[in-house]
Amino acid sequence: MSDKFQPFTVGDWYNRQSQPSSTPTQDDQINFERTYPAFQRYLTTENFSSLFQKCDNTCTELDRLVRTDSNDIA
């Protein structure tokens, strides 16, 4: 190769792209207490059993819908 052109190496394209220089501000951060009040309730009571039960029921229902191919219900 000539001295005029640098050899291409793996990752050069990504390294040469301009990276956005944004730092997270207070507005960008998620405020769980304000945005997700139910989540805050579970954190304060430290009793996740009902939350896990809801997740389990939802996953079971989703699995049933996928297995039966019920597009109209989904």
MMTF fields as JSON, N, C-alpha, C and O atoms, coordinates in Angstrom:
{
  "mmtfVersion": "1.0.0",
  "mmtfProducer": "UNKNOWN",
  "numBonds": 295,
  "numAtoms": 296,
  "numGroups": 74,
  "numChains": 1,
  "numModels": 1,
  "chainsPerModel": [1],
  "groupsPerChain": [74],
  "chainIdList": ["A"],
  "bondAtomList": [4, 2, 8, 6, 12, 10, 16, 14, 20, 18, 24, 22, 28, 26, 32, 30, 36, 34, 40, 38, 44, 42, 48, 46, 52, 50, 56, 54, 60, 58, 64, 62, 68, 66, 72, 70, 76, 74, 80, 78, 84, 82, 88, 86, 92, 90, 96, 94, 100, 98, 104, 102, 108, 106, 112, 110, 116, 114, 120, 118, 124, 122, 128, 126, 132, 130, 136, 134, 140, 138, 144, 142, 148, 146, 152, 150, 156, 154, 160, 158, 164, 162, 168, 166, 172, 170, 176, 174, 180, 178, 184, 182, 188, 186, 192, 190, 196, 194, 200, 198, 204, 202, 208, 206, 212, 210, 216, 214, 220, 218, 224, 222, 228, 226, 232, 230, 236, 234, 240, 238, 244, 242, 248, 246, 252, 250, 256, 254, 260, 258, 264, 262, 268, 266, 272, 270, 276, 274, 280, 278, 284, 282, 288, 286, 292, 290],
  "bondOrderList": [1, 1, 1, 1, 1, 1, 1, 1, 1, 1, 1, 1, 1, 1, 1, 1, 1, 1, 1, 1, 1, 1, 1, 1, 1, 1, 1, 1, 1, 1, 1, 1, 1, 1, 1, 1, 1, 1, 1, 1, 1, 1, 1, 1, 1, 1, 1, 1, 1, 1, 1, 1, 1, 1, 1, 1, 1, 1, 1, 1, 1, 1, 1, 1, 1, 1, 1, 1, 1, 1, 1, 1, 1],
  "groupList": [{"groupName": "MET", "atomNameList": ["N", "CA", "C", "O"], "elementList": ["N", "C", "C", "O"], "formalChargeList": [0, 0, 0, 0], "bondAtomList": [1, 0, 2, 1, 3, 2], "bondOrderList": [1, 1, 2], "singleLetterCode": "M", "chemCompType": "L-PEPTIDE LINKING"}, {"groupName": "SER", "atomNameList": ["N", "CA", "C", "O"], "elementList": ["N", "C", "C", "O"], "formalChargeList": [0, 0, 0, 0], "bondAtomList": [1, 0, 2, 1, 3, 2], "bondOrderList": [1, 1, 2], "singleLetterCode": "S", "chemCompType": "L-PEPTIDE LINKING"}, {"groupName": "ASP", "atomNameList": ["N", "CA", "C", "O"], "elementList": ["N", "C", "C", "O"], "formalChargeList": [0, 0, 0, 0], "bondAtomList": [1, 0, 2, 1, 3, 2], "bondOrderList": [1, 1, 2], "singleLetterCode": "D", "chemCompType": "L-PEPTIDE LINKING"}, {"groupName": "LYS", "atomNameList": ["N", "CA", "C", "O"], "elementList": ["N", "C", "C", "O"], "formalChargeList": [0, 0, 0, 0], "bondAtomList": [1, 0, 2, 1, 3, 2], "bondOrderList": [1, 1, 2], "singleLetterCode": "K", "chemCompType": "L-PEPTIDE LINKING"}, {"groupName": "PHE", "atomNameList": ["N", "CA", "C", "O"], "elementList": ["N", "C", "C", "O"], "formalChargeList": [0, 0, 0, 0], "bondAtomList": [1, 0, 2, 1, 3, 2], "bondOrderList": [1, 1, 2], "singleLetterCode": "F", "chemCompType": "L-PEPTIDE LINKING"}, {"groupName": "GLN", "atomNameList": ["N", "CA", "C", "O"], "elementList": ["N", "C", "C", "O"], "formalChargeList": [0, 0, 0, 0], "bondAtomList": [1, 0, 2, 1, 3, 2], "bondOrderList": [1, 1, 2], "singleLetterCode": "Q", "chemCompType": "L-PEPTIDE LINKING"}, {"groupName": "PRO", "atomNameList": ["N", "CA", "C", "O"], "elementList": ["N", "C", "C", "O"], "formalChargeList": [0, 0, 0, 0], "bondAtomList": [1, 0, 2, 1, 3, 2], "bondOrderList": [1, 1, 2], "singleLetterCode": "P", "chemCompType": "L-PEPTIDE LINKING"}, {"groupName": "THR", "atomNameList": ["N", "CA", "C", "O"], "elementList": ["N", "C", "C", "O"], "formalChargeList": [0, 0, 0, 0], "bondAtomList": [1, 0, 2, 1, 3, 2], "bondOrderList": [1, 1, 2], "singleLetterCode": "T", "chemCompType": "L-PEPTIDE LINKING"}, {"groupName": "VAL", "atomNameList": ["N", "CA", "C", "O"], "elementList": ["N", "C", "C", "O"], "formalChargeList": [0, 0, 0, 0], "bondAtomList": [1, 0, 2, 1, 3, 2], "bondOrderList": [1, 1, 2], "singleLetterCode": "V", "chemCompType": "L-PEPTIDE LINKING"}, {"groupName": "GLY", "atomNameList": ["N", "CA", "C", "O"], "elementList": ["N", "C", "C", "O"], "formalChargeList": [0, 0, 0, 0], "bondAtomList": [1, 0, 2, 1, 3, 2], "bondOrderList": [1, 1, 2], "singleLetterCode": "G", "chemCompType": "PEPTIDE LINKING"}, {"groupName": "TRP", "atomNameList": ["N", "CA", "C", "O"], "elementList": ["N", "C", "C", "O"], "formalChargeList": [0, 0, 0, 0], "bondAtomList": [1, 0, 2, 1, 3, 2], "bondOrderList": [1, 1, 2], "singleLetterCode": "W", "chemCompType": "L-PEPTIDE LINKING"}, {"groupName": "TYR", "atomNameList": ["N", "CA", "C", "O"], "elementList": ["N", "C", "C", "O"], "formalChargeList": [0, 0, 0, 0], "bondAtomList": [1, 0, 2, 1, 3, 2], "bondOrderList": [1, 1, 2], "singleLetterCode": "Y", "chemCompType": "L-PEPTIDE LINKING"}, {"groupName": "ASN", "atomNameList": ["N", "CA", "C", "O"], "elementList": ["N", "C", "C", "O"], "formalChargeList": [0, 0, 0, 0], "bondAtomList": [1, 0, 2, 1, 3, 2], "bondOrderList": [1, 1, 2], "singleLetterCode": "N", "chemCompType": "L-PEPTIDE LINKING"}, {"groupName": "ARG", "atomNameList": ["N", "CA", "C", "O"], "elementList": ["N", "C", "C", "O"], "formalChargeList": [0, 0, 0, 0], "bondAtomList": [1, 0, 2, 1, 3, 2], "bondOrderList": [1, 1, 2], "singleLetterCode": "R", "chemCompType": "L-PEPTIDE LINKING"}, {"groupName": "ILE", "atomNameList": ["N", "CA", "C", "O"], "elementList": ["N", "C", "C", "O"], "formalChargeList": [0, 0, 0, 0], "bondAtomList": [1, 0, 2, 1, 3, 2], "bondOrderList": [1, 1, 2], "singleLetterCode": "I", "chemCompType": "L-PEPTIDE LINKING"}, {"groupName": "GLU", "atomNameList": ["N", "CA", "C", "O"], "elementList": ["N", "C", "C", "O"], "formalChargeList": [0, 0, 0, 0], "bondAtomList": [1, 0, 2, 1, 3, 2], "bondOrderList": [1, 1, 2], "singleLetterCode": "E", "chemCompType": "L-PEPTIDE LINKING"}, {"groupName": "ALA", "atomNameList": ["N", "CA", "C", "O"], "elementList": ["N", "C", "C", "O"], "formalChargeList": [0, 0, 0, 0], "bondAtomList": [1, 0, 2, 1, 3, 2], "bondOrderList": [1, 1, 2], "singleLetterCode": "A", "chemCompType": "L-PEPTIDE LINKING"}, {"groupName": "LEU", "atomNameList": ["N", "CA", "C", "O"], "elementList": ["N", "C", "C", "O"], "formalChargeList": [0, 0, 0, 0], "bondAtomList": [1, 0, 2, 1, 3, 2], "bondOrderList": [1, 1, 2], "singleLetterCode": "L", "chemCompType": "L-PEPTIDE LINKING"}, {"groupName": "CYS", "atomNameList": ["N", "CA", "C", "O"], "elementList": ["N", "C", "C", "O"], "formalChargeList": [0, 0, 0, 0], "bondAtomList": [1, 0, 2, 1, 3, 2], "bondOrderList": [1, 1, 2], "singleLetterCode": "C", "chemCompType": "L-PEPTIDE LINKING"}],
  "groupTypeList": [0, 1, 2, 3, 4, 5, 6, 4, 7, 8, 9, 2, 10, 11, 12, 13, 5, 1, 5, 6, 1, 1, 7, 6, 7, 5, 2, 2, 5, 14, 12, 4, 15, 13, 7, 11, 6, 16, 4, 5, 13, 11, 17, 7, 7, 15, 12, 4, 1, 1, 17, 4, 5, 3, 18, 2, 12, 7, 18, 7, 15, 17, 2, 13, 17, 8, 13, 7, 2, 1, 12, 2, 14, 16],
  "groupIdList": [1, 2, 3, 4, 5, 6, 7, 8, 9, 10, 11, 12, 13, 14, 15, 16, 17, 18, 19, 20, 21, 22, 23, 24, 25, 26, 27, 28, 29, 30, 31, 32, 33, 34, 35, 36, 37, 38, 39, 40, 41, 42, 43, 44, 45, 46, 47, 48, 49, 50, 51, 52, 53, 54, 55, 56, 57, 58, 59, 60, 61, 62, 63, 64, 65, 66, 67, 68, 69, 70, 71, 72, 73, 74],
  "secStructList": [7, 7, 1, 1, 1, 7, 7, 7, 7, 6, 6, 2, 2, 2, 2, 2, 1, 7, 7, 7, 7, 7, 7, 7, 7, 6, 6, 6, 1, 7, 7, 2, 2, 2, 2, 7, 2, 2, 2, 2, 2, 2, 2, 2, 2, 6, 7, 7, 2, 2, 2, 2, 2, 2, 2, 2, 2, 2, 2, 2, 2, 2, 2, 2, 2, 2, 2, 2, 6, 7, 6, 6, 6, 7],
  "xCoordList": [0.84, 0.0, 0.878, 2.0, 0.345, 1.108, 0.985, 0.117, 1.872, 1.843, 0.666, 0.313, 0.058, -1.029, -2.313, -3.068, -2.563, -3.793, -3.491, -2.577, -4.257, -4.111, -4.823, -5.881, -4.292, -5.004, -6.276, -6.331, -7.276, -8.56, -8.484, -8.032, -8.918, -8.934, -10.357, -11.216, -10.576, -11.903, -12.287, -11.493, -13.495, -13.996, -13.71, -14.137, -12.988, -12.677, -13.922, -13.978, -14.913, -16.122, -16.789, -17.225, -16.868, -17.498, -16.653, -17.19, -15.346, -14.475, -14.486, -14.287, -14.714, -14.691, -16.019, -16.091, -17.052, -18.353, -18.336, -17.725, -19.003, -19.059, -19.994, -21.124, -19.525, -20.292, -21.105, -20.574, -22.369, -23.158, -22.615, -22.407, -22.397, -21.845, -22.95, -23.027, -23.795, -24.872, -24.692, -24.456, -24.806, -24.751, -26.169, -26.949, -26.504, -27.877, -28.17, -27.388, -29.275, -29.694, -30.75, -31.185, -31.146, -32.169, -33.486, -34.235, -33.773, -35.015, -35.008, -36.06, -33.805, -33.705, -33.826, -34.215, -33.503, -33.533, -34.967, -35.8, -35.234, -36.581, -36.782, -35.965, -37.844, -38.199, -39.223, -40.409, -38.755, -39.625, -40.788, -41.887, -40.557, -41.616, -42.759, -43.928, -42.42, -43.445, -44.039, -45.249, -43.182, -43.632, -44.313, -45.284, -43.807, -44.335, -44.706, -43.958, -45.838, -46.189, -46.382, -46.108, -46.846, -47.018, -45.665, -45.533, -44.664, -43.322, -42.787, -42.164, -43.025, -42.596, -43.283, -42.665, -44.55, -45.275, -44.628, -44.476, -44.245, -43.596, -42.228, -41.818, -41.524, -40.215, -40.324, -39.506, -41.322, -41.437, -41.958, -41.563, -42.836, -43.358, -42.438, -42.532, -41.542, -40.608, -41.322, -40.766, -42.558, -43.312, -43.614, -44.548, -42.807, -42.919, -43.758, -43.876, -44.342, -45.055, -46.241, -46.458, -47.008, -48.147, -47.683, -48.325, -46.575, -46.029, -45.557, -45.817, -44.863, -44.402, -45.578, -45.531, -46.62, -47.805, -48.466, -48.894, -48.546, -49.113, -48.261, -48.794, -46.949, -46.052, -46.207, -46.236, -46.305, -46.47, -47.782, -47.818, -48.852, -50.151, -50.118, -50.675, -49.467, -49.37, -48.56, -48.936, -47.451, -46.622, -47.37, -47.262, -48.126, -48.91, -49.967, -50.179, -50.625, -51.65, -51.03, -51.588, -49.884, -49.201, -48.777, -48.915, -48.269, -47.876, -49.078, -48.971, -50.21, -51.421, -51.848, -52.229, -51.78, -52.157, -51.229, -51.676, -49.941, -48.983, -49.165, -49.119, -49.371, -49.521, -50.812, -50.839, -51.878, -53.144, -53.265, -54.217, -52.287, -52.269, -53.541, -54.162, -53.921, -55.127, -54.773, -54.587, -54.681, -54.339, -55.443, -55.167, -56.688, -57.787, -57.808, -58.184, -57.416, -57.382, -56.161, -56.25, -55.026, -53.784, -53.889, -52.943],
  "yCoordList": [-1.188, 0.0, 1.243, 1.247, 2.251, 3.496, 4.208, 3.9, 5.159, 5.932, 6.894, 7.416, 7.127, 8.089, 7.565, 8.336, 6.271, 5.685, 4.781, 3.958, 4.947, 4.089, 2.771, 2.772, 1.649, 0.384, 0.376, 0.94, -0.267, -0.365, -1.493, -2.592, -1.231, -2.262, -2.414, -1.56, -3.501, -3.787, -2.706, -2.337, -2.209, -1.215, 0.216, 1.133, 0.439, 1.812, 2.638, 3.812, 2.041, 2.789, 3.31, 4.46, 2.451, 2.877, 3.921, 4.864, 3.759, 4.708, 6.076, 7.089, 6.118, 7.394, 8.134, 9.3, 7.488, 8.146, 9.11, 8.835, 10.223, 11.18, 10.644, 10.243, 10.642, 10.145, 11.288, 12.381, 11.055, 12.116, 12.392, 11.48, 13.642, 14.019, 14.581, 15.783, 13.68, 14.12, 13.471, 12.269, 14.277, 13.755, 13.721, 14.643, 12.678, 12.604, 13.743, 14.027, 14.362, 15.427, 14.889, 13.744, 15.691, 15.277, 14.977, 14.099, 15.708, 15.49, 14.165, 13.558, 13.708, 12.469, 11.231, 10.168, 11.355, 10.202, 9.869, 10.754, 8.578, 8.126, 8.254, 7.786, 8.874, 8.998, 7.91, 8.063, 6.811, 5.662, 5.972, 5.447, 6.809, 7.123, 7.867, 7.631, 8.755, 9.553, 8.81, 8.843, 8.142, 7.5, 6.168, 5.819, 5.432, 4.094, 3.979, 3.381, 4.536, 4.497, 3.08, 2.817, 2.16, 0.778, 0.16, -0.597, 0.474, -0.039, 0.468, -0.286, 1.723, 2.291, 1.585, 1.351, 1.245, 0.542, -0.813, -1.2, -1.537, -2.833, -2.672, -3.513, -1.608, -1.39, -1.081, -1.545, -0.309, 0.065, -1.078, -1.206, -1.907, -3.018, -4.224, -5.094, -4.288, -5.398, -6.739, -7.77, -6.723, -7.949, -8.056, -7.434, -8.855, -8.957, -10.143, -10.387, -10.887, -12.109, -11.812, -12.534, -10.766, -10.457, -9.972, -10.257, -9.245, -8.788, -9.975, -10.038, -10.918, -12.107, -12.946, -13.537, -12.996, -13.759, -13.125, -13.833, -11.791, -11.103, -11.344, -11.56, -11.308, -11.56, -12.991, -13.234, -13.932, -15.333, -15.545, -16.251, -14.937, -15.065, -14.452, -15.011, -13.308, -12.651, -13.493, -13.632, -14.053, -14.897, -16.156, -16.598, -16.732, -17.923, -17.599, -18.37, -16.466, -16.055, -15.772, -16.155, -15.105, -14.825, -16.124, -16.263, -17.058, -18.353, -19.067, -19.658, -19.012, -19.646, -19.004, -19.7, -17.678, -16.98, -17.336, -17.532, -17.414, -17.727, -19.156, -19.425, -20.068, -21.475, -21.73, -22.583, -21.01, -21.228, -20.351, -20.479, -19.452, -18.577, -17.748, -17.632, -17.171, -16.345, -14.902, -14.092, -14.582, -13.221, -12.238, -11.086, -12.683, -11.767, -11.383, -10.258, -12.282, -11.972, -11.124, -10.172, -11.466, -10.748, -9.331, -8.555],
  "zCoordList": [0.0, 0.0, 0.0, 0.507, -0.564, -0.592, 0.749, 1.566, 0.945, 2.189, 2.222, 3.28, 1.06, 0.97, 1.611, 2.204, 1.497, 2.018, 3.201, 3.159, 4.227, 5.403, 5.152, 4.524, 5.614, 5.442, 6.278, 7.371, 5.743, 6.438, 7.451, 7.13, 8.658, 9.698, 10.22, 10.0, 10.902, 11.442, 12.444, 13.309, 12.32, 13.256, 12.876, 13.577, 11.766, 11.357, 11.094, 11.46, 10.465, 10.136, 11.396, 11.447, 12.425, 13.674, 14.39, 14.971, 14.352, 15.037, 14.379, 15.05, 13.089, 12.365, 12.418, 12.029, 12.885, 12.991, 14.171, 15.204, 14.005, 15.105, 16.183, 15.901, 17.376, 18.501, 19.103, 19.301, 19.392, 20.029, 21.423, 22.224, 21.684, 22.981, 23.86, 24.115, 24.31, 25.184, 26.546, 26.663, 27.536, 28.891, 29.431, 29.191, 30.149, 30.656, 31.628, 32.535, 31.421, 32.32, 33.27, 33.145, 34.185, 35.144, 34.438, 34.865, 33.35, 32.614, 31.864, 31.66, 31.447, 30.688, 31.567, 31.085, 32.835, 33.717, 34.09, 34.285, 34.184, 34.521, 36.024, 36.816, 36.391, 37.794, 38.091, 37.799, 38.675, 38.88, 39.817, 39.636, 40.803, 41.749, 41.068, 41.371, 40.158, 39.486, 38.292, 38.071, 37.527, 36.297, 36.553, 35.881, 37.515, 37.794, 39.272, 40.045, 39.676, 41.105, 41.623, 42.794, 40.782, 41.236, 41.545, 42.506, 40.742, 40.984, 42.318, 43.066, 42.612, 43.889, 45.044, 46.082, 44.88, 45.937, 46.218, 47.377, 45.16, 45.363, 46.009, 46.809, 45.674, 46.28, 47.764, 48.558, 48.139, 49.548, 50.404, 51.563, 49.859, 50.658, 50.628, 51.493, 49.635, 49.465, 49.38, 49.757, 48.885, 48.688, 47.198, 46.692, 46.508, 45.059, 44.613, 43.413, 45.541, 45.157, 44.241, 43.268, 44.532, 43.667, 42.298, 41.287, 42.262, 40.982, 40.15, 38.948, 40.792, 40.077, 39.602, 38.523, 40.398, 40.011, 38.781, 37.87, 38.76, 37.596, 36.352, 35.263, 36.512, 35.38, 34.881, 33.675, 35.807, 35.438, 34.69, 33.682, 35.179, 34.507, 33.112, 32.167, 32.988, 31.692, 30.715, 29.551, 31.185, 30.312, 29.901, 28.758, 30.823, 30.503, 29.459, 28.524, 29.617, 28.654, 27.284, 26.255, 27.273, 26.015, 25.334, 24.119, 26.102, 25.554, 24.94, 23.866, 25.618, 25.104, 23.784, 22.843, 23.722, 22.49, 21.331, 20.201, 21.625, 20.566, 20.088, 18.887, 21.019, 20.636, 19.867, 18.98, 20.189, 19.487, 18.246, 17.477, 18.054, 16.881, 16.805, 15.748, 17.943, 18.007, 17.687, 18.596, 16.433, 16.033, 16.381, 16.715, 16.305, 16.601, 18.071, 18.399, 18.966, 20.401, 20.726, 21.502, 20.135, 20.409, 19.896, 20.029]
}
